[in-house]
Amino acid sequence: MNEKVDFKGSVILNPVPVVLITSKNKEGKENVFTVAWTGTVCTKPPMLSISVRPERLSYEYIKETMEFTVNLPTSKMTKAVDYCGVRPGRKFDKIQEMNFTMKEGTNINAPYIDECPISIECKVKSIIPLGTHDLFIADVVGSHVDSTLMDEKGKIHFEEADLITYCHGEYFKMDKHPLGKFGYSIAKKPIAMKDSAKSIEKENNTDTTKVKDLSKDRPRKKNNNYKSSNASKKRNSSNNKHKNSRKNTTSTRRKTK
């Protein structure tokens, strides 16, 4: 067993999604800043949370209007994400400096960043003071998703959005290759993960063509059974013919006698 090192109360939950939060105050001024302390808190009704330091300019904007938008950036936006996290909004116009294209919200007055493939509009339901941060719990009232990420069934392929995560002070790209699918551990029929096999091949330099596709085994077994049953029918047919020929020969001999 590996030796463990004990830490006192320290939040080391990693990795976490890193997002850009946009807001607008009652005077119409807009701001953006980076947040890593965010997460889903409820499905019905759909709700999420963000934790914000009270000294932040966006804290004032959000508390004033009780609205904000969560924008999910791509790996190409990592430098902008970092910049918006270290530069204060009171001294820098981060939206202009990062050349973001701002679009008006559909359900709220807070804008969203068009360069981000996914944006989530939120209305604050409650604010809970915690310590260094205050927790904003909000209802999700609408979302904007790039059409290129959706298939014909309406499923959103987040793995194609080139999203990033934040892990202990560093940014990482989201992996496109899944390790499993929800419920695969108890599925009666094996779920073939082709992308995972390709990923394993790259990492281990193995040949994925040797990996069995379990979904193809069943029809093969049926074909084999079909062939074997046909073969047995042919054998039975030939045996019957042989028996009939013997009977005919015997009856012929009896007649000649």
C-alpha positions in Angstrom: 0.0 0.0 0.0 1.1 3.6 -0.7 2.0 5.7 2.2 -0.5 8.6 2.9 0.4 12.1 4.0 -2.2 13.7 6.3 -3.3 17.3 5.7 -5.3 19.6 8.0 -8.6 21.0 6.7 -7.6 22.0 3.2 -9.8 21.9 0.1 -7.8 19.9 -2.4 -10.7 18.9 -4.6 -9.2 18.7 -8.1 -9.7 19.0 -11.0 -12.6 21.5 -11.3 -14.1 23.3 -14.2 -12.8 26.8 -14.9 -15.3 29.3 -16.2 -15.7 33.0 -17.2 -18.5 34.8 -15.3 -20.0 37.8 -17.0 -22.3 40.3 -15.4 -23.8 43.8 -15.8 -24.7 46.3 -13.2 -27.8 48.6 -13.3 -25.8 51.3 -15.0 -25.1 49.0 -17.9 -21.4 48.4 -17.1 -20.2 44.9 -18.0 -17.4 42.8 -16.4 -15.9 39.4 -16.7 -13.8 37.4 -14.2 -12.6 33.8 -13.8 -14.1 31.4 -11.4 -13.0 27.8 -10.5 -15.2 27.3 -7.5 -18.4 26.3 -9.3 -20.7 23.3 -9.5 -24.1 21.7 -10.1 -26.3 21.7 -7.0 -29.7 20.5 -8.3 -31.3 18.9 -11.3 -35.0 19.8 -10.8 -35.1 22.8 -10.8 -31.8 23.2 -12.6 -29.4 25.0 -10.3 -25.7 25.7 -9.9 -23.4 27.7 -7.6 -20.4 29.9 -7.7 -18.2 31.1 -4.9 -17.0 34.7 -5.1 -14.8 36.9 -2.9 -16.7 40.0 -1.7 -13.9 42.3 -2.7 -14.4 41.4 -6.4 -16.1 44.0 -8.7 -18.3 41.2 -10.2 -19.5 40.5 -6.7 -21.0 44.0 -6.6 -22.6 43.6 -10.0 -24.1 40.2 -9.3 -25.4 41.1 -5.9 -26.9 44.3 -7.4 -28.8 42.6 -10.2 -28.9 39.0 -8.9 -27.9 37.8 -12.4 -24.8 36.3 -14.1 -23.8 34.1 -16.9 -21.4 31.1 -16.8 -19.3 30.9 -19.9 -17.3 27.7 -20.7 -14.1 28.6 -22.5 -12.0 26.5 -24.9 -8.3 25.6 -24.6 -7.5 28.4 -27.1 -8.9 30.9 -24.6 -6.7 29.7 -21.7 -4.5 32.9 -21.7 -7.6 35.0 -21.6 -9.0 32.9 -18.8 -5.9 33.4 -16.8 -5.8 37.1 -17.5 -9.4 37.6 -16.4 -8.5 35.8 -13.2 -5.5 37.9 -12.2 -6.5 41.4 -13.4 -8.9 43.4 -11.3 -12.0 44.8 -13.0 -11.7 48.1 -11.3 -8.5 48.9 -13.1 -8.7 47.0 -16.4 -11.4 46.6 -19.1 -10.9 42.9 -19.5 -13.6 42.5 -22.0 -12.1 45.0 -24.4 -8.5 43.9 -23.8 -9.4 40.3 -24.5 -11.5 41.3 -27.5 -14.5 39.3 -26.4 -17.6 39.4 -28.5 -20.4 40.1 -26.1 -24.0 39.1 -26.9 -27.2 40.1 -25.1 -28.7 37.5 -22.8 -32.0 35.9 -23.7 -33.5 35.5 -20.3 -31.4 37.9 -18.2 -29.7 41.3 -18.8 -26.2 39.8 -18.2 -24.4 39.3 -21.5 -22.6 36.1 -22.6 -19.3 35.6 -24.5 -19.8 34.5 -28.1 -16.3 32.9 -28.3 -17.3 30.4 -25.6 -19.1 27.4 -27.1 -21.4 27.1 -24.1 -23.0 29.8 -21.9 -25.4 29.4 -19.0 -27.8 32.1 -17.9 -28.5 32.3 -14.1 -30.6 34.1 -11.6 -29.4 34.2 -8.1 -31.7 32.6 -5.6 -29.7 33.0 -2.4 -26.3 34.2 -1.1 -24.6 32.4 1.8 -21.6 34.1 3.5 -19.0 31.5 4.2 -15.7 33.2 5.0 -13.2 34.2 2.3 -16.0 33.5 -0.3 -19.8 34.0 -0.5 -21.8 31.2 -2.1 -24.2 32.3 -4.8 -26.9 29.7 -5.5 -28.7 30.3 -8.7 -31.5 29.0 -10.9 -30.4 28.1 -14.5 -32.9 30.0 -16.7 -31.4 29.3 -20.1 -28.3 28.2 -22.1 -26.6 29.0 -25.4 -24.8 26.0 -27.1 -22.9 26.0 -30.4 -24.9 24.0 -32.9 -21.8 22.2 -34.0 -21.7 20.4 -30.7 -25.2 18.8 -31.1 -26.0 15.7 -33.0 -29.3 14.9 -34.8 -30.7 13.5 -31.5 -30.1 16.7 -29.7 -27.3 15.4 -27.5 -24.5 17.8 -26.6 -21.0 16.5 -27.2 -19.1 18.3 -24.6 -16.0 16.3 -25.5 -15.9 18.1 -28.8 -16.0 21.6 -27.2 -12.3 21.6 -26.3 -13.1 22.6 -22.7 -10.5 23.1 -20.0 -10.2 22.3 -16.3 -8.2 23.8 -13.4 -6.1 21.6 -11.3 -3.9 22.9 -8.4 -2.9 26.1 -10.1 -2.7 24.8 -13.7 -4.9 24.5 -16.7 -5.6 21.2 -18.6 -7.5 20.2 -21.7 -10.5 17.9 -21.4 -9.8 14.4 -22.7 -11.9 13.3 -25.7 -11.6 9.6 -24.9 -14.1 8.3 -22.3 -13.0 5.8 -19.7 -16.6 4.4 -19.4 -20.2 5.3 -19.8 -22.7 6.0 -17.1 -24.0 2.6 -15.9 -21.5 0.5 -17.8 -20.4 -1.2 -14.6 -23.7 -3.0 -14.2 -24.8 -3.3 -17.8 -25.9 -6.8 -18.8 -24.6 -6.3 -22.3 -20.9 -5.2 -22.6 -20.5 -1.6 -23.9 -17.7 -1.3 -26.4 -15.7 1.9 -26.0 -13.9 2.4 -29.3 -12.5 5.8 -28.4 -11.1 4.3 -25.2 -9.4 1.5 -27.1 -7.7 4.0 -29.4 -6.6 6.0 -26.4 -5.1 2.9 -24.8 -3.4 2.1 -28.1 -1.6 5.5 -28.2 -0.5 5.2 -24.6 0.6 1.6 -24.5 1.5 1.2 -28.2 -0.8 -1.7 -28.5 -2.8 -2.9 -31.4 -6.5 -2.2 -30.9 -7.5 -4.5 -33.7 -6.8 -7.4 -31.3 -9.4 -5.9 -28.9 -12.6 -8.0 -29.3 -15.8 -6.1 -30.1 -18.2 -8.1 -28.0 -21.2 -6.8 -29.8 -20.0 -8.7 -32.9 -19.6 -12.1 -31.2 -23.3 -12.8 -31.0 -24.1 -12.8 -34.8 -21.0 -14.9 -35.4 -22.2 -17.5 -33.0 -25.5 -17.6 -34.8 -23.8 -18.0 -38.1 -21.7 -20.8 -36.7 -24.8 -22.5 -35.3 -26.5 -22.1 -38.6 -23.6 -23.6 -40.5 -23.3 -26.5 -38.1 -27.0 -27.2 -38.3 -26.8 -27.2 -42.1 -23.9 -29.6 -41.9 -25.8 -31.9 -39.6 -28.8 -31.8 -42.0 -26.6 -32.7 -44.9 -25.1 -35.6 -42.9 -28.6 -36.9 -42.0 -29.7 -36.5 -45.6 -26.7 -38.5 -46.9 -27.3 -41.2 -44.3 -30.9 -41.5 -45.2 -30.0 -41.8 -48.9 -27.5 -44.5 -48.0 -30.1 -46.4 -46.0 -32.7 -46.1 -48.7 -30.2 -47.4 -51.3 -29.5 -50.4 -49.1 -33.2 -51.1 -48.8 -33.8 -50.8 -52.5 -30.9 -53.2 -53.2 -32.2 -55.8 -50.7 -35.7 -55.6 -52.1 -34.4 -56.1 -55.6 -32.4 -59.2 -54.6 -35.6 -60.7 -53.0 -37.5 -60.2 -56.2 -34.9 -61.8 -58.3 -34.9 -64.9 -56.1 
